[in-house]
Amino acid sequence: MNFHVTVLKILVSYPDGFADMEDLKRDMAILATSGRDWTERTRRLGGRMPGLDIFSQGLIDRTNGGWRITAKGRAVLDLLEARPHQAPIAAQELQSEPELAPAISRHFPAERDRDRLAARRHRRNARKQARAS
């Protein structure tokens, strides 16, 4: 599993792109144990950008006990998930003006991953509330 790709995918699944460390660790554990499909997918995506480093490249901000994906992080994730024939064009645009790269609306399996993570968060919160009462 590619750690950097997984972190970007998790953060983008949150409405404001921010996850505290507890949620981030839990979501990573879920994805790490979800099977070969996730592992192969993150390796494939990470292979499209071998030097990917979410920390040194400013793809995330570490604040308030958690991490938030930046606009540049969203653009890199869009680049990684672009179809192979689109990637070279997007890579040139990203390198020339990374701060202007817009977040592209996704209409593919990333939405399913986000929905699954949201459902798990909802169930976890419901269990916490049930135990508290």
VENNORQUI-V782343 format. One line per field, one symbol per residue. ss: DSSP state (~ for helix, > for strand, _ for the rest). phi: phi as a letter, one per 20 degrees, with the letter a starting at -180 (. if undefined). burial: I if it has 24 or more other C-alpha atoms within 12 Angstrom, else O. A space follows every 10 residues. Layout:
BEGIN
ss: ???
phi: ???
burial: ???
END
This chain:
BEGIN
ss: __~~~~~~~~ ~~~____>>> ~~~~~~~~~~ ~~___~~~~~ ~~~~~~~___ _________> >>>__>>>>_ ~~~~~~~~~~ ~__~~~~~~~ ~~~~~~_~~~ _________~ ~~~~~~~~~~ ~~~~~~~~~~ ~~_
phi: .egfffffff fffegdmdcf ffffffffff ffdepfgfgf ffffffffbg efbfefemec deblmbccfe ffffffffff effgfeffff ffffffbffd fffefecbgg ffffffffff ffffffffff ffe
burial: IIIIIIIIII IIIIOOIIII OOIIOOIIOO IIOOOOOIOO IIOOIIOIIO OIOIOOOIII IOOOOOIIII IIIIIIIIII IIOOOOOOOI IOOIOOOIOO IOOOOOOOOI OOIIOOIOOO OOOOOOOOOO OOO
END
